[in-house]
Each structure stands twice: as C-alpha cells, then as structure tokens.
Amino acid sequence: MAPGYISDIAFEGLKFPRGIQWDTTGHLLVVDRGVGIYRFSVDSCLQLQDQKLIVNDTDLNHGISMSPDGKTLFASTKDVAYSWAYNSDTGDVTDRKTLVTGMASTAQDGHITRTLLSPVSKPDWLIISVGSQSNVDNSTLALSSGKSQVRAFNVSEVSENPVVFHEGGFVLGWGLRNSVGLGEDNQAQLWSVENSVDSVTRNGNEIHENNPAEELNFHGSLLDNFERGNYGYPNCFAVWAANEIPDQSTVKLETGDQFSMYENSAMNDSLCEELYQPPRISFHAHQAPLDIKFDGDGDAWISFHGSWNRAVPIGYRVVTVAFENGQPRDANNSQSAAVEIMANPDLTQCQTSCFRPVGLAFDTAGHLWMSSDATGEIYVIRKDDGSGVAAFTSNAAVSGPTPGPTPTGTGSNDKPSVASKLAIGVGAWVVSVMAGLGMMVYFL
C-alpha cells in the first residue's frame, strides 16, 4: 500500500468476481462470472455479510450498473444487455427485459465483456462497450461492425423492443480495441480505459514488450454535442516507449502519440496523427485496465488487471490519476500520471499468486471497494485512519455542461467526424494493400 493507505479483504470464496455496484441502501452487488449476481450487506468492520444470490444466471460475465434512482438493475452476457426491476430494500429482482442484443463475437478469441454504465447525467440511457473479435480485428474498420465501440442507448425506447447493438444507439467512440472500463466524472463527462493490442510489430520488428500503451480516452458528454470519432484501432496505436519504435520517418514520436505498424506503407505515423483521436493519458503496455471510477475530488481511480504475455509481469495494481478542471492534470505525453496506491509486492509470482484488480466502486464514506477475480476476493481500500480515500459525492454529474443537442433514437443517427469517415476509406485501402503485399497481421 502507498503511505497513508491500508486495505483489507472484505470477502473471499467467490468463483470469479468481476463488476461491482452499490445500490441505494448500501448493499454491494457483485457479478460472479459463471454464477450470477450476489448481494451483500456491510457490517461495522467493513466486512461483507448476508450473501444472497439475487440473479441466478451463469451467462452473466462482467457488466453491471444501476439506474441513479436505484430502481433498475442492468447486467450483461457476451451477447445481451438486460434490465430488471430492483427493490433496494429487499434485494428482490423481477421483470427481466432484453434491451440490446447482437454483441457476441464470432471468433473463439474475441473479447466477451460488455461493460455497462447508467449515467447520472442521462438516467434514461445505458452506455455499452464492446471489444474486438480478435487481437487485430480488421472488421472494426467499418462502423457498421459494432465492434471496438462504445454506444449509448435510450432505455425508454428499447425496453419493449430490443435493439441490435450495431444497428442502433449513439456512438461515443469507435476504433477502441477493448475499452473495458467506463466512467462518468463529476462534470458529466465520459471516459474509458482501453486494453491495447498484443504482439505488436513495427515494419516486422518486435516491439511488443513496452508498446503500445494502454489508454485513457475522453468521450465528451451525453449532454453536449461533442463530436465522437475514431480512436485509431486497428490502424494506429498509442506510444509508450518511443525510443523502442524504429523507422520514425514522418513524425518524431513521443509518449501519447499514435504510430502505425507499417511506417513505410500507406498508413504512417503522420496519418495516425491526422486522422485519429489520441489518448488523453497513456499507461505502460500490457497492464490491462479494467475499471475507472471518479471520487468526490474529481480524481480518477483505475484498476489494472495485469499482464499475461509480457516477459516481466506488469500491472496487478490500483492507481489514481489527478484531475483538474475536468481534465487530467498531467500533459498527454506524461509517463507519471498514474500514482500507485495498491499493488502486489512481488510481480514475479503473478499471475498465479497475485490478486488481480477488476471492478471498483466507492461507498458513501469514500472507501474504495475492489474485486479480484483470480483470487475470488473483495477488498476495501481506505486511509490508514479508517476514513475514505477521498471525498465522496452521491452525484457523479453535479455540475454538467450546458445541455446541447440530445442524442436521439435507436437507429442510425450516429454522425462520425470527417476524419472518422476518411479513416474508414483509408483503413480499408490499407488492409487491401497489406493483403496484396502478403503482409502478416498477428493474431492471438
């Protein structure tokens, strides 16, 4: 633990706990992958008690959220987002409805988490993140694929007639390989943390140990008319260790820039900079960020699940990123924005003998709760005097921006930026050129 912080195990013995969510009466809800959703009360020693399985569904695997009024519970499988009527006093869950379908991957190695966020700023909406079908998934070059995207859906419009993910919603970003973590800050702005590509090369040279960076991406707000665009994947990736990327002929790279795997081809670093939205903050490669939550001071807290294919393990920790005036305090090229709060002391023992952070959730006292799927545990993090880690606010959108045009409908009203439209054409052309030249694309 960082100086001034302590942590305790609040519960152990779960199968594979992933997303966690507080209800309005102070009960913690936990998605236990392969089991369903558990509900717990909390005693005066911050231990979880009264374990109750409120949703028995072995297909639920990660996503969970609660409407701001506490009356609707959301959860997801790899293919479907559901809602239930929820009684926070009793924990009773009734009237399951299918909201969004068509999210399952057709590939065996596709990403299966469907992260959910019910935003305080627009309580009738549900935000969903869907990852790629494979490590380098060229189908995501088309917006119509519905992969590697974050979309928002008006729940009041789809509760009676389910919508297919790629056919509806309002696009909050695409070209996002696997943005598992979604968060809404205190100014009604939306953020995601992205798991970037594995086994990346540069003109055939292996550079994957320290590149590409994991990303903190900014998505504007559902209250304004912020133009959503393409964030680069699978054409371009964020730089972490610029000095390890060879053949920098069009742009001198630094941390936070975007680079192409094929600098000497049609898609180069200069086009990456021109066409795509860069991350707001970058993190060291392969840490696998899985959740982001904001405290009452406006700072972000991020869980890093940890690497699985890096020679020297990295991640397996919880960090905080300082914000100021609604944006990260550090510059885009910073390598020190993430301040470590909790970490495994000996990463040489990871993955097998380490906790692996997944879900995060603040309680009303400002304590930070965390799930560890590999160990079946729930932790609570607080200051060493027992107080919360930071100020708490019950409203994640206390002072949002002046409302602008509201996203409408569940049809194809999505309007990507000019750069995004151009990126589709350029990206598709690059893929065809690569295929013609016999270039290899690495898949896991």
HURA-V741419 format. One record per backbone hydrogen bond with DSSP energy under -1.0 kcal/mol. CO is the residue of the C=O (numbers start at 1). NH is the residue of the N-H. E is the energy in kcal/mol with one decimal. If there is no record, write none. Layout:
[[CO | NH | E] [CO | NH | E]]
This chain:
[[2 | 5 | -2.0] [4 | 384 | -2.3] [6 | 382 | -2.3] [8 | 380 | -2.2] [10 | 48 | -2.0] [11 | 378 | -2.6] [16 | 33 | -2.1] [19 | 31 | -2.8] [21 | 29 | -3.3] [23 | 26 | -1.2] [27 | 23 | -2.4] [28 | 40 | -2.2] [29 | 21 | -2.3] [30 | 38 | -2.6] [31 | 18 | -3.1] [32 | 35 | -2.4] [32 | 36 | -1.8] [36 | 32 | -2.8] [37 | 54 | -2.1] [37 | 55 | -1.5] [38 | 30 | -2.3] [39 | 52 | -1.7] [40 | 28 | -1.8] [41 | 49 | -3.0] [43 | 46 | -1.8] [47 | 43 | -2.5] [49 | 41 | -2.4] [52 | 39 | -2.5] [55 | 37 | -2.2] [55 | 57 | -1.0] [57 | 60 | -1.2] [60 | 34 | -1.3] [63 | 76 | -1.2] [65 | 74 | -3.0] [67 | 70 | -2.6] [71 | 86 | -2.8] [72 | 67 | -2.7] [73 | 84 | -2.1] [74 | 65 | -1.9] [75 | 82 | -3.1] [76 | 61 | -1.6] [79 | 103 | -1.4] [80 | 77 | -2.6] [81 | 99 | -2.6] [81 | 100 | -1.4] [82 | 75 | -1.4] [83 | 97 | -2.8] [84 | 73 | -2.3] [85 | 94 | -2.4] [87 | 91 | -3.2] [92 | 87 | -2.4] [94 | 85 | -2.8] [97 | 83 | -2.1] [99 | 163 | -2.3] [100 | 81 | -2.5] [101 | 165 | -2.9] [107 | 110 | -1.4] [115 | 129 | -1.9] [117 | 127 | -3.0] [122 | 125 | -2.3] [124 | 155 | -2.5] [126 | 153 | -2.6] [127 | 117 | -1.8] [128 | 151 | -2.5] [130 | 149 | -1.8] [132 | 111 | -2.3] [137 | 140 | -1.4] [138 | 141 | -1.4] [139 | 142 | -1.5] [142 | 145 | -1.8] [143 | 146 | -1.2] [148 | 176 | -2.2] [149 | 130 | -2.7] [150 | 172 | -3.1] [151 | 128 | -3.1] [152 | 170 | -2.4] [153 | 126 | -2.5] [154 | 157 | -1.4] [154 | 158 | -1.1] [155 | 159 | -1.5] [163 | 101 | -2.2] [164 | 167 | -1.7] [165 | 168 | -1.2] [170 | 152 | -2.3] [173 | 150 | -2.6] [174 | 231 | -2.8] [175 | 233 | -2.1] [177 | 132 | -1.7] [178 | 180 | -1.5] [178 | 195 | -2.3] [181 | 193 | -1.8] [183 | 191 | -2.8] [185 | 188 | -1.5] [186 | 399 | -1.5] [189 | 185 | -2.8] [190 | 219 | -2.9] [191 | 183 | -2.5] [192 | 217 | -2.9] [193 | 181 | -1.2] [194 | 215 | -1.6] [200 | 207 | -1.7] [202 | 205 | -2.2] [205 | 202 | -2.3] [214 | 283 | -2.4] [215 | 194 | -2.6] [216 | 280 | -2.6] [216 | 281 | -1.3] [217 | 192 | -2.1] [220 | 190 | -3.6] [223 | 404 | -4.1] [229 | 174 | -1.8] [230 | 277 | -2.6] [232 | 235 | -1.7] [232 | 236 | -2.0] [237 | 259 | -3.0] [238 | 213 | -2.3] [239 | 256 | -2.1] [241 | 244 | -1.5] [242 | 245 | -1.7] [247 | 249 | -1.6] [254 | 257 | -2.3] [257 | 239 | -2.8] [259 | 237 | -2.3] [261 | 203 | -3.5] [262 | 265 | -1.9] [268 | 272 | -2.0] [269 | 273 | -2.1] [270 | 274 | -1.8] [271 | 275 | -3.0] [272 | 276 | -1.6] [281 | 216 | -2.6] [283 | 214 | -2.0] [287 | 306 | -3.0] [288 | 305 | -2.9] [291 | 303 | -1.7] [293 | 301 | -2.9] [295 | 298 | -1.9] [299 | 295 | -2.3] [300 | 321 | -2.7] [301 | 293 | -2.3] [302 | 319 | -2.5] [303 | 290 | -2.4] [304 | 317 | -1.3] [314 | 307 | -2.6] [316 | 344 | -1.4] [317 | 304 | -3.0] [318 | 341 | -2.7] [318 | 342 | -1.8] [319 | 302 | -2.4] [320 | 339 | -2.7] [321 | 300 | -2.3] [322 | 329 | -2.8] [324 | 327 | -1.3] [327 | 324 | -3.3] [331 | 334 | -1.8] [339 | 320 | -2.1] [341 | 2 | -2.7] [342 | 318 | -2.7] [346 | 349 | -1.7] [347 | 350 | -1.5] [349 | 353 | -2.5] [351 | 354 | -1.0] [356 | 373 | -1.1] [359 | 371 | -1.9] [361 | 369 | -2.9] [363 | 366 | -1.8] [366 | 389 | -1.9] [367 | 363 | -2.1] [368 | 381 | -3.5] [369 | 361 | -1.7] [370 | 379 | -3.3] [371 | 358 | -2.3] [372 | 376 | -1.0] [372 | 377 | -1.6] [376 | 14 | -2.2] [377 | 372 | -2.7] [378 | 10 | -3.0] [378 | 11 | -1.4] [379 | 370 | -2.3] [380 | 8 | -1.8] [381 | 368 | -2.3] [382 | 6 | -2.8] [383 | 386 | -2.4] [387 | 383 | -2.5] [391 | 296 | -3.5] [411 | 413 | -1.5] [417 | 421 | -2.4] [418 | 422 | -2.5] [419 | 423 | -2.2] [420 | 424 | -1.6] [421 | 425 | -1.3] [422 | 426 | -2.8] [423 | 427 | -3.3] [424 | 428 | -2.5] [425 | 429 | -2.0] [426 | 430 | -2.5] [427 | 431 | -2.3] [428 | 432 | -1.9] [429 | 433 | -2.3] [430 | 434 | -2.9] [431 | 435 | -2.5] [432 | 436 | -2.1] [433 | 437 | -1.9] [434 | 439 | -2.3]]
